[in-house]
Amino acid sequence: MDLTCTFGFTIVVYNGLWTYPYQINTIIPVSFSLDASLIPVSFMLLYQWTINHHKNYYVYATVLCLFFAFIFKPLLTGIGFFQLHEWATYGYLFVFYLGVMLLSKWITNLFLYFEKQH
């Protein structure tokens, strides 16, 4: 999820759909503390938890996507750390999180399939 998530967030920030007004590094427009660590690590920890407790990853990951899109990001917007631009909404943000989550899970499944073949 880490590389897929970071790459995806970089694309939408460059296209001006959302921005992070405060950044540690002004050269890279992505807030790496969120997009490259907190969010991907949250999904990785969730993946490990669902595997260990025999839970449905897709259900719990969808709930995490809902949390990030409709609770966490609006909170960041409220305190001025996150801004949506143009036609972007929190609904689109949710769909983006969902897409990144699904793509990452399918890539993981592909690697697990290849691992079982050996």
C-alpha positions as CSV (number, residue, x, y, z in Angstrom):
1,M,0.0,0.0,0.0
2,D,2.9,2.3,0.7
3,L,4.2,2.9,-2.8
4,T,0.7,2.8,-4.4
5,C,-0.7,5.2,-1.9
6,T,2.3,7.7,-2.2
7,F,2.2,7.6,-6.0
8,G,-1.5,8.1,-6.1
9,F,-1.4,11.0,-3.7
10,T,1.4,12.7,-5.6
11,I,-0.7,12.6,-8.8
12,V,-3.7,14.2,-7.2
13,V,-1.7,16.9,-5.5
14,Y,0.2,17.7,-8.7
15,N,-3.2,17.9,-10.5
16,G,-4.4,20.4,-7.9
17,L,-7.3,18.4,-6.5
18,W,-6.0,18.9,-2.9
19,T,-3.1,20.4,-1.2
20,Y,-1.3,20.5,2.2
21,P,-0.6,24.1,3.0
22,Y,2.1,23.3,5.6
23,Q,4.9,21.0,4.5
24,I,8.3,20.1,5.9
25,N,9.8,20.0,2.4
26,T,8.8,22.6,-0.1
27,I,10.1,20.7,-3.1
28,I,7.8,17.7,-2.8
29,P,4.1,18.8,-2.6
30,V,2.9,15.7,-0.7
31,S,2.7,15.6,3.1
32,F,4.8,12.6,3.7
33,S,3.9,12.3,7.3
34,L,0.3,11.5,6.3
35,D,0.5,10.1,2.7
36,A,3.6,8.0,3.0
37,S,3.4,6.9,6.6
38,L,0.2,7.3,8.6
39,I,-2.3,6.2,6.0
40,P,-0.4,3.3,4.4
41,V,0.8,2.1,7.8
42,S,-2.8,2.2,9.0
43,F,-3.8,0.0,6.1
44,M,-0.9,-2.4,6.6
45,L,-1.7,-2.8,10.3
46,L,-5.3,-3.4,9.5
47,Y,-4.3,-6.0,6.9
48,Q,-2.2,-7.8,9.5
49,W,-4.9,-7.6,12.1
50,T,-7.6,-9.0,9.7
51,I,-5.3,-11.9,8.7
52,N,-4.5,-12.8,12.3
53,H,-8.1,-12.6,13.5
54,H,-9.7,-14.1,10.4
55,K,-11.7,-11.0,9.6
56,N,-12.8,-9.7,6.2
57,Y,-10.2,-7.2,5.1
58,Y,-12.5,-5.5,2.6
59,V,-15.1,-4.6,5.2
60,Y,-12.7,-3.2,7.7
61,A,-10.6,-1.4,5.1
62,T,-13.8,0.2,3.7
63,V,-14.6,1.4,7.2
64,L,-11.0,2.8,7.5
65,C,-11.5,4.6,4.1
66,L,-14.7,6.1,5.4
67,F,-12.9,7.3,8.5
68,F,-10.0,8.9,6.6
69,A,-12.3,10.5,4.0
70,F,-15.2,11.7,6.1
71,I,-13.7,12.2,9.6
72,F,-10.0,12.6,9.5
73,K,-9.6,14.8,6.4
74,P,-12.5,17.1,7.3
75,L,-10.8,17.5,10.7
76,L,-7.5,18.4,9.0
77,T,-9.5,20.8,6.8
78,G,-11.0,22.4,9.8
79,I,-7.6,23.1,11.4
80,G,-6.1,24.3,8.1
81,F,-3.8,21.4,7.3
82,F,-5.6,20.1,4.3
83,Q,-7.5,21.8,1.4
84,L,-9.7,20.4,-1.3
85,H,-9.7,22.3,-4.7
86,E,-11.7,22.4,-7.9
87,W,-14.4,19.7,-8.1
88,A,-12.8,17.4,-5.5
89,T,-15.1,16.4,-2.6
90,Y,-14.8,14.1,0.4
91,G,-16.8,11.6,-1.6
92,Y,-14.2,11.6,-4.3
93,L,-11.5,11.3,-1.7
94,F,-13.3,8.2,-0.3
95,V,-13.5,6.7,-3.8
96,F,-9.8,7.4,-4.2
97,Y,-8.9,5.8,-0.9
98,L,-11.1,2.8,-1.9
99,G,-9.4,2.5,-5.2
100,V,-5.9,2.7,-3.7
101,M,-6.9,0.1,-1.1
102,L,-8.3,-2.3,-3.7
103,L,-5.3,-2.0,-6.0
104,S,-2.9,-2.5,-3.1
105,K,-4.8,-5.6,-1.9
106,W,-5.0,-7.1,-5.4
107,I,-1.2,-6.5,-5.9
108,T,-0.6,-8.2,-2.5
109,N,-2.9,-11.1,-3.5
110,L,-0.9,-11.4,-6.8
111,F,2.4,-11.7,-4.9
112,L,0.9,-14.3,-2.5
113,Y,-0.4,-16.3,-5.5
114,F,3.1,-16.3,-7.0
115,E,4.6,-17.2,-3.7
116,K,2.4,-20.2,-3.4
117,Q,3.4,-21.4,-6.9
118,H,7.0,-22.0,-5.7
